Amino acid sequence: MKRIVSVFTLVMMALALMLTACSGSSEKEKQVTKSAAEIYTAVSEAGKLEAMTAVPSRDFSDVYGIDAAMIEDSAWYMSENPSLNADEVAIFKLSSEEYAKTLATLLKDRIARQLQVAEIYSPEEAAKIKAAEVVTVGNWVYYCIGTENAAMMNVLRAEIG
């Protein structure tokens, strides 16, 4: 009898741990209270970014192949002169987690293409691009490229997860 109770207790503890872990991640997603623009402002300050320009939303589908209808909120900025400076921050809130995965793939491909060009023309900028990491948290997707990449990613992780 003691053995059955012990096994039952272990199973219940394991279930409780799994439920806590699962609810913790969804709670983190629900705690995003700032808009993408507000998060971008904090990231930009942490990254000491200068001379950035917004990517026009009309370019999302035409230039980058992104389904604009799936975007609930976004802030996407790149250097005013991307030929000389690879700095970039992209923050997207999508209407579905499935599309978040699709967008993450599109953005990874974009970064890979940027890296190919930068390796030929600007090793310093290539180093910044190599540090870029596309992160998906629920229906949010983000990445940043810049000299202060670690500081910018810390802000993004604190705000989104």
N, C-alpha and C positions, 0 to 999 in steps of 0.2 A: 504494500500500500504506500509506504514511504517513497518507493521508487516511482510510482505513478504520479504522486504529488510533485516530486522533484522534476520529472520530465514535463509535466503540465506547467509548472512554474517557469521552467526554462523557455518553453514554447511561448508562453504569455509575455515574458520579458522580451523575447526576440520580436514578437509582433508589435509590442509597444515601441521598441526602438525603431522599427521600420516605419511605423505610422508617424512618429516624431520627425524622422528624417524627411519623409515625404511632405508632411505639412509644413515643415520649416522652409522648403524650397518654394512652395506656392505662396507662403506668407511673404517671402522676400519679394516675389514678383508683385504682389499686391501693394507693397510698401513704396513703390515708385510714385512719388507725389509731385515731382517736378516735370515740367515739359522738357522735350528734347532741347529746345532753345535755352532753357535755364541751365540744363546740364552742360550744354556746350559752353556757355559762358564760364562756368566753373572750370571746365577742362582747359579752355583757352587761357585762362589766368594761370593755372598750374603749369601749363606748357610754355608760357611766355610767348605765345604765338602772335605774330604781327602780320599785317597785310594779307588777311584772309578774305576770301570772297565766297558767298553762298553759291552752291550748285543750284541752278534754277530747277524747280520741280518739273518743268516741261521737258527737261533733259533726261529725267529719270528713265523714261521708256525709250525715247528716241535715240539717245546716245549710249545709255548704259544697260538697256534691256530689262529694266525693273518695272514690274507691274505696279504702276502708281496707285491703282485702285485698292491695292492691298496695304497701303501705308496709312496708318492712323496719325502718326506724328513723326517728324524727322527734323534733323539739323545736320546738314552736310556742307562742310566748308573745306576749301583747299586754298593753297597759296595763290596769291594773285599772279604769280609767275611760276607755274609748275615746271617749266623747263629748267629753272635754276634752283627751285626749292620744293622738295617733296612733301612739306608739311600738309597734313590732312586730318580731319576728324569727321567721322560719319556716325550718326546715332539714329537708329530707326526703331519705331514701335510699329509692328505689323498687326494686321487683323487676325492672323493665325500663326500658330507655332510651326505649322507645316511650311508656310511661305517663308518664315524666318530662316528655315534651313536652306531653302532655295536661294534666298537673298545672300546668305552667308557664302554659299558657293560662288555666286556671281561676284561678290566682293573679293573673295580670295583669288579668283581668276584675274580681276582687275589689278590687284596688288602684284600678282606674279608678272603681268605684262609691264607694269611700271618698273619693277625690279630689273627686267631684261634690258630696258632702255637705259635706266640709271647706271647699270654696271658698265655700260659702254662709255657714257658721257660724264658721269659724276660719282666716283666711288664714295664720297662723303654722303651723298644723298642715298645711295644704294644701301649703306650701312643703316640709315634710319628706316628705310623700307623693310629691310630684313628683320627688324625688331617688331614689325607690325603683327598683331594677332587679332583675327576676327573672332569675336566672342558672341555666342548666342545664349541668352538667358530667357527662357519662355518665348514670348513673342517680341523680344528686344534683340537687336543685332547692333554691334558697335565695333569700331576700331579707331586707332589713331596712329599717326606717323609724325614724329617730331624729335628734336634733340632731347626733350624732357619726356620721353615716352613713358617711363616708369611712373612719373608723377601724374601724368594724364590718365594712365590706366588705373592708378589708385583712386582717382576721383570717379571714374566710370564704374569701377567695382563697388565703391561705396554707395553710389547713387542707384545703380541698377542691379548689381550682383555679379 
